[in-house]
Amino acid sequence: MTAIEIRRINESDKSEWQMLWPAYNEFYEQEVENRKTDRVWQSLRGGSGEPFGFVAEQNGRLVGFTHYFFLPSTSDWGPRC
């Protein structure tokens, strides 16, 4: 079995991310307009804030991704993921 590499998302991942994105939204039973998809991608790549993203890559192809952000915590001084 080939190892899976986990790394930060980068600009060259866009086309493969766009192929995985519809299945992600289908799983969560949501329909997402193209403008929302564009905004999410720009946020992931813009470096101006959240969400942040990682991808899973195997044999040079994206096989998954995660998006994450931080929220204030009521039980700690710092934010939680």
C-alpha distances in whole Angstrom, upper triangle without the diagonal:
4,6,9,13,16,19,22,23,25,27,25,23,26,25,21,23,26,23,22,25,27,24,24,28,28,26,29,32,33,34,34,37,36,38,36,33,34,35,32,31,34,33,30,31,34,34,37,36,34,31,28,25,21,18,15,13,10,10,14,14,16,14,17,20,22,26,28,31,34,37,40,40,42,41,41,42,39,37,34,31
4,7,10,13,16,19,20,22,24,22,20,23,22,19,20,23,21,20,23,25,23,23,27,28,26,29,31,32,33,33,35,34,36,34,30,32,33,30,28,31,31,27,27,31,31,34,33,31,29,26,22,19,16,12,10,7,7,11,12,13,12,15,17,20,24,26,29,32,35,38,38,41,40,39,41,37,35,32,29
4,6,10,13,16,18,20,22,20,18,22,22,19,19,23,21,19,22,25,23,22,26,27,25,27,30,31,32,32,34,33,34,32,29,30,31,28,26,29,28,25,25,29,28,31,30,28,26,23,20,16,13,10,9,6,8,11,12,12,12,13,15,18,21,23,26,29,32,35,35,38,37,36,37,34,32,29,26
4,7,10,13,14,17,19,18,15,19,19,16,16,19,18,16,19,22,20,19,23,24,22,24,27,28,29,28,31,29,31,29,26,27,28,24,23,25,25,21,22,25,25,28,27,25,22,20,16,12,10,6,6,5,8,10,10,9,9,10,12,14,17,19,23,25,29,32,32,35,34,33,34,31,29,26,23
4,6,10,12,14,17,15,14,17,18,15,15,19,19,17,19,22,21,20,23,25,23,25,28,28,29,28,30,29,30,28,24,25,26,23,21,23,23,19,19,23,22,25,24,22,20,17,14,10,8,6,5,6,9,9,10,9,10,10,11,13,16,18,21,23,27,30,30,34,33,32,32,29,27,25,21
4,7,9,12,15,15,13,16,18,15,14,18,18,16,17,21,19,18,21,23,22,23,26,26,27,26,28,27,27,25,22,23,23,20,18,20,20,16,17,20,19,22,21,19,17,14,10,7,6,5,6,9,12,12,12,10,10,9,9,10,13,14,17,20,23,26,27,30,30,28,29,25,23,21,18
4,6,9,13,13,11,14,16,14,13,17,18,16,17,21,20,19,22,24,23,24,27,26,27,25,27,25,26,24,21,21,21,18,16,18,17,13,14,17,16,19,18,17,15,11,9,5,6,7,8,11,14,12,12,11,12,11,9,10,12,14,16,19,22,25,26,30,30,28,28,24,22,20,17
4,6,10,11,10,12,15,14,12,16,18,16,16,20,20,18,21,23,23,23,26,25,26,23,25,23,23,21,18,18,18,15,13,14,13,10,10,13,12,15,14,13,12,8,6,4,6,9,10,14,16,14,14,12,14,12,9,10,10,12,14,16,20,23,25,28,28,26,26,23,20,19,16
4,7,8,7,9,12,11,9,12,14,13,13,17,18,16,18,21,21,21,24,23,23,20,22,20,20,18,15,15,15,12,10,12,11,8,8,11,11,14,14,13,11,8,6,5,6,9,10,14,16,13,13,10,12,11,8,9,9,12,14,17,21,24,26,30,30,28,28,24,22,21,17
4,6,6,8,11,11,10,13,15,15,15,19,20,19,21,23,24,24,26,25,24,22,22,20,20,19,16,15,15,13,10,11,12,8,7,10,11,14,15,14,13,11,9,9,9,12,12,15,17,14,13,12,15,14,12,13,13,15,17,20,24,27,29,33,33,31,31,27,25,24,21
4,5,6,9,10,10,12,14,15,15,18,20,19,21,24,24,25,27,25,24,21,21,18,18,17,15,13,14,13,9,10,12,9,7,10,11,15,16,16,15,13,11,12,12,15,14,17,18,15,14,13,16,16,14,15,15,17,19,22,26,29,31,35,36,34,33,30,27,26,23
4,6,7,9,9,11,13,14,15,18,20,19,21,24,25,26,27,26,25,22,22,19,20,20,16,15,17,15,12,13,15,12,10,13,15,18,19,19,18,16,13,13,12,14,12,15,15,12,11,11,15,15,14,16,17,20,22,25,28,32,34,38,38,37,36,32,30,29,26
4,6,6,6,9,10,11,12,15,16,16,18,20,21,22,24,23,22,19,20,17,18,18,14,14,16,14,10,12,14,11,10,14,15,18,19,18,16,14,11,10,8,11,10,13,14,11,9,8,11,11,10,13,14,17,20,23,26,30,32,35,36,35,35,31,28,27,23
4,6,5,6,9,10,10,13,15,15,16,19,20,21,22,21,19,17,17,14,15,15,11,10,13,11,8,10,12,10,9,13,15,18,18,17,15,14,12,12,11,13,13,16,17,14,12,10,13,13,12,14,14,17,19,23,26,30,32,36,37,35,35,31,28,27,24
4,5,5,7,9,10,12,14,15,16,18,20,21,22,21,19,17,17,14,16,16,12,12,15,14,11,13,16,14,13,16,19,21,22,20,18,18,15,15,13,14,14,16,16,13,11,10,13,13,13,16,16,20,23,26,29,33,35,38,39,38,38,35,32,30,27
4,5,5,7,9,11,12,13,15,17,18,19,21,20,19,17,18,16,18,17,13,14,17,15,12,15,17,14,14,18,20,22,22,21,18,17,14,13,10,11,10,12,13,11,8,6,9,10,10,14,15,19,22,25,28,32,34,37,38,37,37,34,31,29,25
4,5,5,6,9,10,10,12,14,15,17,18,17,16,15,16,14,15,14,10,12,14,11,9,12,14,11,12,15,17,19,19,17,15,14,11,11,8,10,11,14,15,13,10,7,9,8,8,10,11,15,18,22,25,28,30,34,35,34,34,30,27,25,22
4,5,5,7,10,10,11,13,15,16,17,16,14,12,13,11,13,12,8,10,12,11,9,12,14,13,13,16,19,21,20,18,16,16,14,14,12,14,14,17,18,16,13,10,12,11,11,13,14,17,20,24,26,30,32,35,36,36,36,33,29,28,24
4,6,7,8,10,11,12,14,16,17,16,15,14,15,13,16,15,12,13,16,14,13,16,18,16,17,20,22,24,24,21,19,19,16,15,13,14,14,15,17,15,11,9,10,10,11,14,15,19,22,26,28,32,34,37,38,38,38,35,31,29,26
4,6,6,7,9,10,11,13,15,14,14,13,15,14,17,15,12,14,16,13,12,16,17,15,16,20,21,23,22,20,17,16,13,13,11,11,12,14,16,15,11,8,8,7,8,11,13,16,20,23,26,29,31,34,35,34,35,32,29,26,23
4,6,5,6,9,10,11,12,11,11,10,12,11,13,11,8,11,13,10,10,14,15,13,15,18,20,21,20,17,15,15,13,13,12,13,15,17,20,18,14,11,11,9,9,10,11,15,17,21,23,27,29,32,33,33,34,30,27,25,21
4,5,5,6,9,10,10,9,9,8,11,11,14,12,10,13,15,13,13,17,17,16,18,21,23,24,23,20,18,18,16,17,15,17,18,20,22,20,17,14,13,12,12,14,14,18,20,24,26,29,31,34,35,35,36,33,29,27,24
4,5,5,6,9,10,10,10,11,14,14,17,15,13,16,18,15,16,19,20,18,20,23,25,26,25,22,19,19,17,17,15,15,17,18,20,20,16,13,12,10,11,13,14,18,21,24,26,29,31,33,34,35,36,33,29,27,23
4,5,5,7,9,9,10,10,14,14,16,14,12,15,16,13,14,17,17,16,18,21,22,23,22,18,15,16,14,14,13,14,16,18,21,20,17,13,12,9,9,10,11,14,17,20,22,26,27,30,31,31,32,29,25,23,19
4,5,5,6,5,7,7,11,12,14,12,10,14,15,12,14,17,17,16,19,22,23,24,22,19,16,17,16,17,16,18,20,22,25,24,20,17,15,13,12,12,13,15,18,21,22,26,27,30,31,31,33,30,26,24,21
4,5,5,6,7,9,13,14,17,15,13,17,18,16,17,21,21,20,23,25,27,27,25,22,20,21,19,20,19,19,21,23,25,25,21,18,16,14,15,15,16,18,21,24,25,29,30,32,33,34,36,33,29,27,23
4,5,8,10,12,16,17,20,17,16,19,20,17,19,22,22,20,23,26,27,28,25,22,19,20,18,19,18,18,20,22,25,24,21,18,15,13,14,14,15,17,20,22,23,27,28,30,31,32,34,31,27,24,21
4,6,9,11,14,17,18,15,15,18,18,16,18,21,20,19,23,25,26,26,23,20,17,19,18,19,19,20,22,24,27,27,23,20,18,15,14,14,14,15,18,20,21,24,25,27,28,29,31,29,25,22,19
4,7,10,13,16,18,15,15,19,19,17,20,23,22,22,25,27,28,28,26,23,20,22,21,22,22,23,25,27,29,29,25,22,20,18,18,17,17,19,21,23,24,27,28,30,31,33,34,32,28,26,23
4,6,10,13,14,12,12,16,16,15,17,20,19,19,23,24,26,26,24,20,18,20,20,21,21,23,25,27,30,29,25,22,21,18,17,17,16,18,19,22,22,26,27,29,31,32,33,31,27,25,22
4,7,10,12,10,10,14,15,14,16,19,19,19,22,23,26,25,24,21,19,21,20,22,22,24,26,28,30,29,25,22,21,19,18,18,17,20,21,24,24,28,30,32,34,35,36,33,29,27,25
4,7,8,6,7,10,11,10,13,15,15,16,19,20,22,22,21,18,16,19,18,20,20,22,24,27,29,27,24,21,21,18,17,17,16,18,19,22,23,26,29,31,33,34,34,31,28,26,23
4,5,5,6,9,10,11,13,14,16,17,19,20,22,22,21,19,18,20,20,22,22,25,26,29,31,29,25,23,23,21,19,19,18,20,21,24,25,28,31,33,36,36,36,33,30,29,26
4,5,5,6,9,10,11,12,14,15,17,17,21,21,20,19,17,19,19,21,21,23,25,27,29,26,23,21,22,20,19,19,18,20,21,25,26,30,32,35,37,37,37,34,30,29,27
4,5,5,6,9,10,10,12,14,15,15,19,18,18,17,16,18,19,21,22,25,26,29,31,28,25,23,24,22,20,20,18,20,20,23,25,28,31,33,36,35,35,32,29,28,26
4,5,5,6,9,10,10,12,14,15,17,17,16,14,13,16,16,19,20,23,24,27,30,27,24,21,22,20,17,17,14,16,17,20,21,24,27,30,32,32,32,29,25,25,22
4,5,5,6,9,10,11,12,14,17,17,16,14,13,14,14,16,17,19,21,24,26,23,20,18,19,16,14,15,13,15,17,20,22,25,28,31,33,33,33,29,26,25,22
4,6,5,6,9,10,11,11,15,15,15,14,13,15,15,17,18,21,22,25,27,24,21,19,20,18,16,16,14,17,18,21,23,26,29,32,34,34,33,30,27,26,23
4,5,5,6,9,10,10,13,12,12,11,11,13,14,17,18,21,23,26,28,26,23,20,22,19,17,16,13,15,15,18,20,23,26,29,31,31,30,27,23,23,21
4,5,5,6,9,10,12,12,11,9,8,10,10,13,15,18,20,23,26,23,21,18,19,16,13,12,10,12,12,16,18,21,24,27,29,28,28,25,21,21,18
4,5,5,6,8,11,12,12,11,9,10,10,12,13,16,18,21,23,20,18,15,17,15,12,12,10,13,14,18,20,24,26,30,31,30,30,26,23,22,19
4,5,5,5,9,9,10,10,10,11,11,14,16,19,21,24,26,23,21,18,21,18,16,15,13,14,15,18,20,23,26,30,32,30,29,26,23,23,20
4,5,5,7,7,7,6,6,8,10,13,15,19,21,24,27,24,22,19,21,18,15,14,10,11,11,14,17,20,23,26,28,26,26,22,19,19,17
4,6,7,9,8,7,6,5,6,9,11,15,17,21,23,20,19,16,17,15,12,11,8,10,11,14,17,20,23,26,28,26,26,22,19,18,16
4,6,8,9,10,9,8,9,11,13,16,17,21,23,20,19,16,19,17,14,13,12,13,14,17,20,23,26,29,31,29,28,24,22,21,19
4,5,7,9,10,10,11,14,16,20,21,25,27,24,22,20,22,20,17,16,14,15,14,17,20,22,25,29,30,28,27,24,21,22,19
4,6,8,9,8,11,13,16,20,21,25,27,24,23,21,23,21,17,16,14,14,13,15,18,20,23,27,28,26,24,21,19,19,17
4,7,9,10,13,16,19,23,24,28,30,28,27,24,26,23,20,18,15,14,13,14,16,18,22,25,27,25,23,20,17,19,17
4,6,7,11,14,18,21,24,27,30,27,26,23,24,21,18,15,12,11,9,10,13,15,18,22,23,21,20,17,14,15,14
3,5,9,12,16,19,22,26,28,26,24,21,22,19,15,12,9,7,6,8,10,13,16,20,22,20,19,16,13,13,11
4,7,10,13,17,20,23,26,24,22,19,19,16,12,10,6,5,5,8,11,14,17,21,22,21,21,17,14,13,11
4,7,11,14,17,20,23,21,20,17,18,14,11,8,6,5,6,9,13,16,18,22,23,21,21,17,14,13,11
4,7,10,13,17,20,18,16,13,14,11,7,6,4,6,9,12,16,19,21,25,25,24,24,20,17,16,12
4,7,10,13,16,15,14,10,11,9,6,5,7,9,12,15,18,21,23,26,27,25,25,22,19,17,14
4,6,10,13,11,10,7,8,6,4,6,9,12,15,18,21,25,26,30,30,28,29,25,23,20,17
4,7,10,10,8,6,6,5,6,8,12,14,18,21,24,27,28,32,31,30,31,28,25,22,19
4,7,6,5,4,6,7,9,12,15,18,21,24,27,31,32,35,35,34,34,31,28,26,22
4,5,5,6,7,9,12,15,18,21,25,27,31,34,35,38,38,37,37,34,32,29,25
4,6,8,9,13,15,18,22,24,28,31,34,38,38,42,41,40,41,37,35,33,29
4,7,9,12,14,17,20,23,26,29,33,36,37,41,41,39,40,36,34,32,28
4,6,9,12,15,18,21,25,28,31,35,36,39,39,38,39,35,33,30,27
4,6,8,11,14,18,21,24,28,31,32,36,36,35,36,32,29,27,23
4,7,11,14,17,21,24,27,31,32,35,35,34,35,32,29,26,23
4,7,10,14,17,21,23,27,28,31,31,31,32,28,25,23,19
4,7,10,14,17,20,24,25,28,29,28,29,25,22,20,16
4,7,10,13,16,20,21,24,25,24,25,22,18,16,12
4,7,11,14,17,19,22,23,22,23,19,16,14,10
4,7,10,14,15,19,20,19,19,16,12,10,7
4,7,10,13,16,17,16,16,13,9,8,6
4,7,9,13,14,13,13,9,6,5,4
4,6,10,12,11,11,9,5,5,6
4,7,9,8,8,7,4,6,9
4,5,5,7,7,5,6,9
4,6,8,9,9,10,13
4,7,9,9,10,13
4,6,7,8,12
4,7,9,13
4,7,10
4,7
4
